[in-house]
Amino acid sequence: MKLFLDTADPKEIEALVATGLVDGVTTNPSLATKTGLSLVDALDTICKLVPGSVSAEVTALKSEEMISEGLRLADIADNITIKVPLTWDGLTACKALSSLGKKVNVTLCFSPNQALLAAKAGATFVSPFIGRLDDIGQDGMELIREIREIYDNYDFQTEILAASIRHTMHIRDAALAGADVATLPPGIFRALAQHPLTDKGLAAFLKDWKRGGQSIL
């Protein structure tokens, strides 16, 4: 499963890209506003840091304006993926942009039927928001499983991008459910490698090594 960072902060991205484990980035207007940077400048910097997909979201509500904004965003760098909302206008824009060879991430997906429409519109990614479904008492992970089955039934090439990640268990469950990608905040990305028994075991190994007085170099 590919792991994307869900942030528009170039400093956070640069620090975590150094691990070699970051496959892409997703941004949205809310995240971009928090950085205090110009959206275009931030995206330009991010695209130079990350070789993979960088999702940049339109802010228009009508398809014609979404298409214009999407083309402007795509001009920033070759690895930009245009993000549009899962509305009729967003789907219309997705179909038009994908027909032009542009990568499109259809976001704010909350049902299998919406995901089916996104795939038919030529979406590169569809982003089901699992955490927001969990918040209202629904099973976000069941949505991932249902989309996976539908896409496999018809050999759709649209990738399932699990979004609205709340904790590390969401990553495990999304991987088990067959998501192609998960996008997660930097803090959760860092937490993926953490476990108290790892820390305890490492401390014990190093204590024994120090007692032996040996050196590798």
N, C-alpha and C positions, 0 to 999 in steps of 0.2 A: 504494500500500500504506500502511495506517495504521501508525504507529509508537507503541507503548506503552512506558512506562518500567517496568522490573521492579525496583521498590524500594518500601519503605514509609517512606522518610525524607522528611518534608515539606520539609526545607531543600533537598535535592537536587532534588526535584520543582519547587519554586518557582523555582529558578534556571534550570532547563531549559524550563519552561513559557513563560518570557519570550521564547524563540526563536519561539514561535508554531507550532512543528512537532510538539508533543506531542499525540497524539490520545487518549491514555488512560493508565491505570496498571494494572499487575497486582501484587498482593501475595500473600504466603502466610505461614503461621505462622512459618517460619524467618526471613523478612525482617522481620516485625513484631517478633519477639523481639530482633533485633539493634539496633533503634532505642531500646530501653529505655522506650518510650512505651506507654501503654494502647492496646490495639488499637482500641477504639471512638473514643478521642480522636484517634488518628492518622488513622483513616479519615475522621472528620468534617472534619479539616483538609484532607486530600488531596482530598476531594470538592468542597470549596469552591475549591480551586486549579485543578482540572481539570474542564472541562465535559463531557468524554467519559466513557466507561466506566471504572469503578474496580472491579477484581475483588477480592473479599474472600472468603477461603476458610473453609469450615466445618472443624471439627476432630472432629466425631462420626464414628462408623463405621457406624451403623445409620441406615436411611433416615428413620425417624420423627424421630430426633434431628437429622439433617441438615436436614430440612424446618423444624424449629423454629428451629435456629440460622440457617438461611438467611433466614427471615422476620425474625428479629431484626436481622440484618445489613442487610437491605433497608430496614428502617425508618430507618437512619442517614441516608440521602440517596437522592434519586430516581435518581442515576446509579450506584448500586451494582449490580454484577453478581455474583451468588452463584456462588462457585467450589466445585465438588464433584469428588471423584475418580472416575476411570473404573472403578468397580466396579459390581456389580449393585445394591447399595444406592445408590450414587451416581446410577446411571441411573434408578432408581425415584424418587429425590428430584428429579432433573432433570425427569422427566415431570410430577410433581406441581407443582413450582414454576413450570415453564413454562406449565402449564395455568392457573395463577393470574395469568399475565401478567408473571411475573418473568423477568429476564434471567439466564441461567445459562451459566457457563463450565465445561465438562467438561475436567478437567486430567489430566495423567499418561497421555496417549494414546501408545501405541507400536505400533499396528497399524491397517491399513485397516479391519478388521472392527470394532474398537473405535470408530473414527470413524463408521462406518455406524450403529452402535447409538446413538451420541451424537446424530446428526442425527435419527434416528427418535424419540428421546426429547424432541426440541424444543430442543436446545441452541442458544443464541445463538452461542457460540464453542466450538470444540474445540481443545485445546492439545496438539499433538504435540511431544514433547521431542526435538528433533533432535540436540542435543549429546550427550545421554546415550546415544542409539543409536550415534553416532559413537564414543563412548568404548569400546563393546564390540565394535567392528569392523563394525557394520552401517551402512548408508547412510541417515542421517536425512533427507536431501533427497529420496531416492526415496519415502519415506513421504509427504512433502508432495505430490509429483507424483501418487501413487496416490490419495490422498484427493481431490485436485482433480478427477481424472477421474471418480471415483465420484460426487462431489457434482454435477458437471456432467451426468452421465448421467441423474440423477433430479431435477435442479433443486432440490436441497436448499438452503435459505437459511442454514444454519449456516456461520459464517465460520471459515476456517482461521487459527488464531493460532499462528504459529511461536514456540516457546518453547525454553528451554535454549540460548540463543544464546551461542556461545563467542568469536566474532570477527566482524569486519565482512564477511568473505566469506560468512558465513552469511546476512547480510541480502541481499546481492546474489543469492545462489543461491535464497533463499526467494522473492524478488520474481520471479525468472525462472521458478520452479516454480509460481507462481500463488497463493501465500499471500495472504490478505486483510489480515493483520495480522502484525507481528512485535513481540515484547516483548523489550526488551534492557536490560541494566544501564546506568546513567548513563555509565560510562566508555566503553563501546562506542558509545553514542549520540553522545558528543562526538567519537569517532574517525571517525565517518562523514564528517565534513567535512574531515578532515585528509589532506594529501598533500604530500610533500616538494617536488614540482615547483610546487605552488601557492605554497608559502612562498618558494621560490627566485624565481619569477616576480614575486611581489609586491615582494620586496626590490629587484629590478632596476628595476621601475617607479618605486618611491619614490625610489630613488637618482637616476634620470634626472630626476624631477620636482624634487627638491631642487636639483640642479645648474642647472636652468633658472630657479630663483628666482621661480616663479610661485605664485599663490594663487587658490583657488576663491572664498573668502570675502573 
